[in-house]
Amino acid sequence: MNNLPMPSNRIMNFGIFFVTVLTIAIALYMEHVMLLSPCGLCITQRVFFILCGLVCLISALHDPEASTQRLYSLIAASMCVFGSYFSIRQIWLQNLPEEEVPACGPGLTYIMENFPFIEMLNFLLKGDGNCAEVVFRLFGIFSIPQMALIAFTGLFSLCLFMAFRKAEA
């Protein structure tokens, strides 16, 4: 039986870019239409989706040789690892017993307007009680950070595949 040919790295990079754009569009829909306010960890995860997508877009436009493609793919994969860390942290916060959940801090807008950049960055990277609240479940099962972790895992797998596949003929 004939195997279907695998798409080129360039096509796969455009595909990953499209998936990250779709992911951000869904996040913006949830924020602006469903009125789900993103917490600091949600915003941090968005940043890593955007960075992964931008690296793949640059790679697709550049269409580099195999060794440079490997570098682009590994950078994009590392963005997925960092994003996964923040998804896992939020999942952990959401599963803490109620008495162990950190106190809720002020909103991100307030922090951006009234605190130094370092404190704002700490808030985005650490999360607080707002990040522990589960505000939506897909099919009543998957929370938003769980869906993000699934997406990061899939993107990471594709990036690693591109990094270590045999050179295209």
N, C-alpha and C positions, 0 to 999 in steps of 0.2 A: 504494500500500500504506500502511495506517495505521501510523504510528510509535507505539510504546508511550510513554506519558507518563513523563517522568523523575520520580523521587520528589522530594518536597519536601526542602528543606534540613533541616527538622526530622527527617524520617525518615532522611536520610543521616547526620545527626549521631548519632542513636541507633545507626545501623548501625556507624559508626566506633567509638563507645563499645563496642559489643558485640565488635567485632574486637579492640580493645585488651584487653578483659577476657579474651577467648579466648587471645590471645597470652600474657598473663601467666599464665593457667591452664596453658598448655602449658609455659612456663618453669618453673613450680612443679612440674609433673609430672616434667619432666626432672631437676629438682633433688632432689625428695623420693622419687620412685619409681624413676627410673633412676639415682639417686645421682650425678648429674653436678654437681660443685661449681662454682658460678658464680665467675668471676673479677671483678675490679674493673670492667672495661669492660662485662661482661655486666650487672652490677648497674646501672651508669650507663645502659645502653640501656633496661633495664626502667623506670627512672625516667622517661625521655622517652616511652615508650609510655604510662605511667600519666598523665603530664601532658597528652599529646595527647588521651587518652580523657576526662579530666576536663574539659578545655576544651570538647570536643564535647558532653559530657553537660550542662554548664552552658548551652551554647548551645541544645541541644534543649529543655531545661526552660524557658529564658527565651523561646525562639521570637521573636527580635528582628526589628526592621525590617531592610531590606537593608543599610544602611550599618553597623549594629552586627554583623550576620551576617558581613559582609566582615571586620571586625576580629577576631571570634572565629575565623574560618576561617584568617586569616593568622597568628594566634597559634598555632593548632594546627599549621599548616604549618611554622612556625618550630621547633616542638618536634620535628617529623619531620626537619628539617634538622640540628638538633643531635644527635639520635639517630643519624642517618646518619653524621655525622662520627665518632662513637665506633665504629660498625660498621666503617667504612672503616679506622679506625686499627687495630682488632683484626684485620681481614683482612690489613692490611699487616704487622702483627707476625707473623701466622701464615705469611706468605710470605717472611719474612726467611731468609737462609741461617743455618744453625744457629749458626755462630760469631758472628753479629751479634745474636742474640736477647738482650734484656736479662736480667740475672740474676733469678731468682725471688725474690720477697720473702716475708715471713711472710703467713699467712692473714689474711683480712679481720677475723675475730673478734679475733685478736691485735692487729691494728692499732687497731681500735676501742677496745679495752680499755687499750692502752698508749701510744698516740700522741695528740698534740693534733689537734683537728678539722681544721686546715689540712693537716697531713700525711696524714690519712685522705682528705681531699678530693683531694689531689694524687695519691694512689694510685688512687683511683677514676677520675680523669680521664686519667691517663697510662698506666696498665697496666704490667705487668711480664712476666717470662717465663711466668708462669702463663697469661696471656692469649694467648700464642703457641701454646699446645698445642691441637691439634684433637682434641677428645674425642668428637665425634659428627659424622656426615655423613648427611644425608637422601638416600636412594637411592644412597649412596656418592659423592655429588656435592657437595651444598651443606653447608657448615659452618654452625654456629649463627649467627655474625655475618653470613654471606652471606644466610641466611634472614631475619634481622632487617633487613638492608639492603633486601631485596625488599619486606618488609612496610612499612618506612618510606617507600619510594618510592611504593608504592600508596596509602598513607594521605595522603602529601604531594599526590599527583595529585588525589585526591578533595577534599582541603581547598582546593586552588587552584581546582578546578572550582566548588566552592560559592562561593568568594570572588568569582569573576568571571562567574558565569552571569547571564543576564538576570533581572531581578526577576520573581518569580512573580506571575501575575495573580490 
